[in-house]
Amino acid sequence: MDDLEARVREWIARDADADTRTELKDLLACRTCDDPQACDRAQGDLEDRFGGYLTFGTAGLRGHIGAGPNRMNSIVVAHASAALARFVNRFEKRAVNAAVSDGAPTTDSLSLMPTRTVVVGYDARPKSAEFAQIAADVLAGAGIRTLLTASVVPTPVLAFAVRHLNADAGVMITASHNPRGDNGYKVYLGGTHDGRQLVAPYDAEIHAYMVESMETVPTRDLRRGAPTPLHASVIDAYVALTAALVPEPIHQPLTVYTAMHGVGSAMLRRVLMTAGFDVTNMLTVVESQDSPDGEFPTLPFPNPEEDGALDRAYELARERGAQLVLAHDPDADRLGVAIPDTAYTSGFRRLTGNEIGVLLGAWAAERAAKNGEPSGTLACSIVSTPQLERVARHFGYDFAWTLSGFKWISRVPNLLYGFEEALGFLVNPDTVSDKDGISAALALLSLASELHAEGKTIANRLAEINDQFGTYVSGAFAIRTTRERIAAAMRSLRATPPTALAGVAVDHVEDLSRTAQGERSSGGQLPTADVLAFWLSDGSRVMFRPSGTEAKLKVYLDVCEEVGTPSGRYVSAHVRLDSLTAAVEALVS
């Protein structure tokens, strides 16, 4: 028996999940079958599964469900939870705000004050409920008061619960908008982190604890305890505080909504009804995609950004004569939007994340100004449109760039609003410290209601924004090659940067790897990162960033057009974007 087979058989012996045990037995049998190609595939599969450990990346673990330390499964979840418990327990005991056993309000908090509190939630993907129960059992077994949601919840509700209860941490079992077959273990930090996503160096620390636990502690020896159901009052508080974000609607915009087989539908309807929307008459759901189903049977890919993802919503919207199409990803932390447009075969135009982001950013800034907010910051990731900075300056507020991800955006001091182009929006930073598709949908509907009272539409408002702040269009592409060639390309771009692109002079270069604090020419400071941005004299920008997970060089392009009619600016901007894209492709080829 070779070393790989020994490790596989050891895993089978300690795995309580019949599905994953069967997977490995089948792969071992195929490894010695009569089909050489099948044998090679089985060998490669086993080497990948056992060649390393699933790594804490974007706020936690994410990967394909399957057996082995490099997959999402009950063993990995158990040891990740033991690692999180060790991480949480290493801190000094701190005072907890109204700490209770289940999140219910009480006047006797001192007698119920726990040593530590962690909240666990889950979505509707395969094995999410099972993984959540394992996580909660192991955390409780480590002496942590663990609050487990009674059923599936959107990710922003879990993030809210961590902050609302002043818990020490939170775990959300979700793979967000990943393909079917994936799942994840997303970690939120409490205390001074206030329910924000896990960041470095804590991710590396928890990962090290997880690997140590898997190598030294048999899974059966991990202590298990009894978690407490999360009290319904916590969910009620999320609904009430989110609904309070907007005034009573003046108009009920006829809207088609798809949950994309995720967990957002019930929560969205509760929030809208509480905010005063007539859900029965103004909201029509895509019934075939409304019930949670982690297999996503009607979708090629469960992401509102993907082509074809909104086809059923468009069909229903045409039938209903809808003014808006809204879509959540499976865990409802992202929001997709489409508006009527006869130039498109579907009759609807899907807005980009940048368009939605600036639309909501202008809404948030204008509301803050009307409410007399003396200061605040609008923020977005470095790969999102520069148009938001113009919006912030216009309303007299600060602006900040961050690295990609809401673990950074949510940490911007005095944040009024934040977004990233991948359909992530934070419109209620006083309530949730993470992107929230539920509150973003509410804000978008409130904006549509206000515009209707002025005789305007979302399309009209987008045109106004482009008139006022310049017409921005964005593009992106990736070049797949070896990591060595990507590193060489970045070195070359730094050593001999272009002086012009597509006939436009390069005004200045920002290199986030060279400055001690990632100093920006605008928008404050950032951690250092392997990112290069070329700003052109006409306001355009080209950004280069190697992928952190794949061997590809990502390129982001933004073009601004400020001269001509609205339609003329839009066409001209796209022509310039095509020209700039061709020039950049030639540069890095």
Secondary structure, DSSP 8 states (H G I E B T S, - for coil): --HHHHHHHHHHHH---HHHHHHHHHHHHHHTSS-HHHHHHHHHHHHHHHSS-----SSEEEEEBSSSTTSBSHHHHHHHHHHHHHHHHTS-----TT--SSS---S-HHHH--S-EEEEEE-SSTTHHHHHHHHHHHHHHTT-EEEE-SS---HHHHHHHHHHTT-SEEEEE--TT--TTEEEEEEEE-GGG-SEE--TTHHHHHHHHHHHHHHHS-GGGS-----EE--HHHHHHHHHHHHTTS---SS---EEEE-TTSS-HHHHHHHHHHHT--HHHHEEE-GGGTS--TT-TT-SSS-TTSTTTTHHHHHHHHHHT-SEEEEE-TTSSSEEEEEE-TTSTTSEEE--HHHHHHHHHHHHHHHHHHTT----EEEEETTS-THHHHHHHHTT-EEEEE-SSHHHHTTSTTEEEEEETTTEEES-TTT-SS--HHHHHHHHHHHHHHHHHTT--HHHHHHHHHHHH-EEEEEEEEEE--HHHHHHHHHHHHHS--SEETTEEEEEEEETTTSTT-B-SSS-B----S-EEEEETTS-EEEEEE-SSSSEEEEEEEEEE-SS-HHHHHHHHHHHHHHHHHHHHHHH-
